[in-house]
């Protein structure tokens, strides 16, 4: 278990004009920082992205699988999969993955955000395969406790995507100050009627002074 890479803080927000999803850049193994530049936000279609937390190998594999399955679904049905269909498909994969016999527990927690013809949707896909639609905000990972404190205090349903980006920066910043498994940078993506945009990126270097 000490050799499993994990540790993260991810945040998802529902804003009045779209969605904002964010994550830090650090991966840990026990008390060791093993990677300072991990991408934890992935684009799975032109209109959907996921954030991942948990066991890195399982989260990366499931991300690749859902991306491939949605591409096949698009070919078979000749239409774009809806966000709800995609979330249910990924939830089924997580459910099967966590229940496989393995020397390493396949613990993975995803936040899926996307837009389709019916609107914007944000889903919490918990490590046991359960699926919950989020109407306001969600955070996952070891630093989520600190992030929730910021979200409960500052989140407003009427905030814009631009305001949501600033709130996500505050959430990740609060987590990296108190959670040793969170840090080294931040990636923030927005989903609006114009599509998916990487709205903010910052890499944090260790202070050697």
N, C-alpha and C positions, 0 to 999 in steps of 0.2 A: 504493500500500500504506500510506502514511503517513496516508491519510484514512479508513482502516477502523477503526471503533470496536471495541475488544476489551479483553482483560485482565480476569482474575477469579480468585477462589479459591472452589471449591465442595467440599463434604464430604458424604458419605453414610455412615451407620452402621447396622449390624444389631445391635439390642439384643434382650434376652431377651423383651421384651414389645412390640416394634414396631420402627419405623425412625425415624431422624432425618436430615433433609437440611437443609443450610445453604449460604449464599452471602453474599458481600460485596455492596456497592452501587455500586462504581465502574466506569465505562467510560472507556477511554483511546484516544487516537489518536496513536501514536508516544509522545512524551514529554508530550503534552498531556492533561490531565484534561478530558473533554468532558461528563461527566455524573456527578453525585454521588448520584443517587437512582434507580438502575436496579434493577428487579425481575428477579432471576435465578432465582427459584423460581416455577414455574407449576403450578397445579392443572389437570390435563387431564381427569380424571373425578372422581367423588365419592370414589374410593379410590386415585387415582394422582397423583403429582406428578413433575415433572422439574426438574432444575437445568441451566443452560446455561452454556457457556463458548465463546469463540471469536469469529468474526465475527458481530456483533450482528444484522445484517439477515437472514442465513441462519438463525441460531438462532431468531429471533422468527418467521420464516415457517414453519419446520418445526414449531415449537410449535403454531402456529395450525392447520396442516394435520393434525397427528396428533390434535389435539382434535376437529376436524371429522370425520376418518375414523372415530374411535372412536364418535362420536355416530351416524354412519351405520351402522356395524357393529351397534350396539345395536338400531337400528330394524330392520335386515334380518334379524337372527338372533333377535330378541326375548329377548336375554339380555345380561348384562354381559360385556364382553371380559375375558379373564384378563390378568394382568400379563405373562405370557410372550408371549401373542399380541400384546399392545400393544408390547412391547419389540422383537419381531421386525418388526413393521410399521414402527416408527420407524427401526430399523436399515436396512431397505430404502430408506427415504426418504433417509437420510444417505448411503448408498452411491451412490444415483443423483445426489444433489446435488453431491457432491465430484467427480464425474466429468463434469459438464457443462462445456462450453466457456464460459469467463467471464473478463472482465477482472479480476475480483476472486475469488480462490479462496474457495469456500464452505466454510471450515473451521469445523465446529461439533462440540462434544463435550458429550454429555448424560449425566446420571445419572438413571435412572428408578427410583422406588421406589413400591411399591404393595401392596395387600392384596386377595386374592380368597378364594374358598371353600376354597382349599387351603393358604393361609398367607400369609406376608409374603415379598416378593422385592425384591432390589436389583440393578439391572443397570447395567453400564458400557457405554455406547454411544460408541465411540471415533470420531474424526473420519473414519476411513476406512470406516466402516459396520460394523465388527466389533462383536460382541455378546458380553459376558462376564457371567455371574452372579457377584455378589460375596457371599461368605459372611460377611465381616467388615466391611470398610470400603473406601472409595474416595475419591479426591480428584482434581479436575481443575483446569485453568487454570494461569496463570503462577505462582501462589503455592502450588501443590500440593507443591512440594519441601519447603517449610517445614512445611506441614500434615502431610505424611507423617512427618516427624520426631517430631511430637507424637503422632500416631496409633500409630506403632510402639512408642512408649514407654509410653503411657497406656491404650490400648484394651484392654478385657477383654470376652470374649464374654458374660459373665454380667452386664454392666452393664444398668441399667434405662434407659428412655427419658429420665427426668429426669437421670440421670448422663450420658447421651449428649449432651443439650443443653449441659451444662457443658463437656464435652470439645470440642464443636464451637466453642464460644466461644473456647476456648484455641487451637484450630487456626487460626481466622480471625485471631485476635489475633497469633499468631506470623507469619502471612503478611503482614499489613498493616504489621508492623514492619520487614520486610526486602524486600518486593516493592512497588515503586512503582505497579504496576498494580492493586493490591488496596487497598481502604479505604473510608472514608466511611460505613460502617455494616454491619449484619449482619441477615439474616433467617434464622430457624430454624423449620422445620416438623416436626411429628411425625405419624406414622401409627400408630395403635393400633386395637384392636378398637372403640373409640368413634368412629373416623373420623380425618379430617385436621384438625389444629389448628395455628395459627400460635403457636408456643410462646414465641418471643422476637423482639423487634425493637428495634434501637437505631440511631439516626442520629448519626453523629459529626461535629461541626462543626469546621472548621479553627481552630487555636489562633492567635489574633492578638496574644497578649501578648508 
